[in-house]
């Protein structure tokens, strides 16, 4: 197992995320989600395809898996952009609950040996 990289929340550089993804997932990073908060966060972060930074989230949607989850495969560059967009998602107005987008980002990064605290 590679050494875990640690950053403050939202500070993991896109270049590091992209490099970790490319090294660990040469055929793309696969995400399988059921309908619900994770899917909603994913949909919000992938629209629009090109954002104000002129960065695109590149991915493909495949057939549902055996558990009925929707399956998406992201390029390394697309995953880095997705993670940036997830970190930019609005916080809970009361600041008491982590938004689903932030939770999804943390889960993605942990699979790439990146931790944000």
Buried (B, 14 or more C-beta within 10 A) or exposed (E): EEEEBEBEEEEBEBEBBBBBBBEEBEEBBEBBBEEEBBBBBBEBBBEEEEBEEEBBBBBEEEEEEEEEBBBBBBBBBBBBBBBBBBBEBEEEEEEEEEBBBBBBBBEBBEEBBBBBE
